[in-house]
């Protein structure tokens, strides 16, 4: 007995450490995504979020102005400029004019180029190309340089996402899809779960087995047949079609979860209500439904998150019409065809999770209240 009591503190510590580890596994990537959403796009593409507070070293190349921009100074032909678009973005450490040795010269040195031309680059990015004779050609020379850029944070990523054309319409479209697609399956599943849990009718066990079997059917297998059916009856590419699609895809899990929860309610409560003359509808509405609120809230969270973050079903049943494009589709369009705009991707992630987080924390409060009221009853 003493040995078991001595092991309990160790077990508690193991549990606490495991919980902390799980929290960190979820929190650290989310924090990194949050930091990246405020970083400059150029720095984000070459360094990780953990280097956000340190200077970044970059090898870059620019093309000097064409020879038609040269001016004559003190008997020499000069082309000047700055390697940075914004002279405050960093400082040059080394430079060159050959791709084989882009950092062969330090700031303050002079690089000898072709035909007696010389290149100098200052620390602030100012450069001069001088030549004893007039430079010819249609394109300017390439200048390679290594720069040290200070940490840069910006709100431009969020401006591009929040104020891009059509983002407001897509937000409304997503709410139009998500709210009915969450409420409808809950209403249907609640009635079906009560019937499967407390009502006796022929084929109940077979129907429950079919519902469990539908849990393992990939929804991708039914997309095209379902779209053809909707097109034939006139609801293809419409909100009604996508509401029904999400309802059908969510019902098996909803019925299964709610049936198991309702089945676990005290039998004495149901039997007492029947003895008092209550009908099944009255039992469901006045007793089962209030006690089942925790399960209803839990499924509402899952269904809302799944529909809000959905792209595949929305693309199939709504398409890419500008008037019906949802948030996930709009954010996909912002990324471009190659998906290389990391700064847009990170900012879009936090924009898209704002509403689901609000729903989650709101329902979590009601979930706890439902658990307490159910325990009292």
C-alpha positions, 0 to 999 in steps of 0.5 A: 500500500505504501509503495502505491501511495509513493508512486502517485506523486510520480504519476501525477508529475508524468501526467502534468509533463505529458499535458505540457508537452502536448500543449507545446506541440500545438502552441509552438507551431501556432505561435510561429505562424502568428509571428510569420504573418507579420514578417516581411515577405522577402525575409520570410522566404529565406529564414524561419520565424525563430530568426525574426528578431535577428538580422538576415543575410541575403545574396541578391542581384539587381540590374543597373540602369541601361546605358541610355541613363549614363551621364558624363562627369569629369570626362567619365561616363557614369551610371549610378543608382541604389541596390535597394528600392528603399535605402533604409532596408539594410546595408551592403557587406560585399558585392561583385559583378560576376555570378561566379563570385558575387561577393568578391569585393568588400564595401569601399573597394573598386571592382574592375569590369569589362572595357575599363569600367569600374564598379563601387558600392557603398554600405547604404546601397549606392553604386556607381559604374564609371567608364572612360568611354561611352557605354553601349548596349540596351541592357544594364550590367548585373550587380551582385551583392550580399546584404544584411537586413534588419528585422522587418515587421509589417501589417501589409500581409493583413491589408492584402488579405482583408482588403483584397477585392471580393474578400467581404463577399466571400466571408458572407458566402462562407457564413451562408454555407456554414450556419445552415450546414451546421444547424440542419444536421444537428436538428435531424440527427437529434431526432434520429438519435433519440429514435434509435436510442429509446424507441422500438421499431422494426429494423432499428439494429440494421439501420444503426449498422448502416449508419456506422458503416457510412462513417467509413465511406470516403465522401470523395466517392459520392461527390460526382454522383451527388452533383449529377443528381443535384443537376438533374433535379435543378439544385446543382451549383446552389446553396441548397445543394451544398447545404444538403451535401454537408448535411448528408456527409455530417449526419452519420457521425452526428447520429452515432455520437448523439445516439451514444450520449442519449442512450447513456441518459438515466433510464428512470427519467425516461420511464417516469415521463412515460408513466406520467403520460408524456409522448415521445416528442414531449420527452425529447423536447423537455427532457432529452434535448436539455440534457443532451446540450453538451453533446449537441454543442460538441458536434456543433463545434466539429461540424462548424469547423469542418464546413468553415475550413472546407474547400473541396465540397464548396468547389464541387457544389458551388464552383469558382463563381465570383458571386459564390466563392467562399473564404477558402477559395478566395484565399487560394486565389490570393496565393497565386497559381504557384502558392509561393506567397508565404506571407499571404498564406500565414496571414490568411491562416489567422484571418480564417481561424478568427471566426472558428475560434470565436465559435469554439470559445462561445460554445465551450462556455455553454458546454460547461453550463450544459454539463453542470445543469445535466448533472443537477437534473 
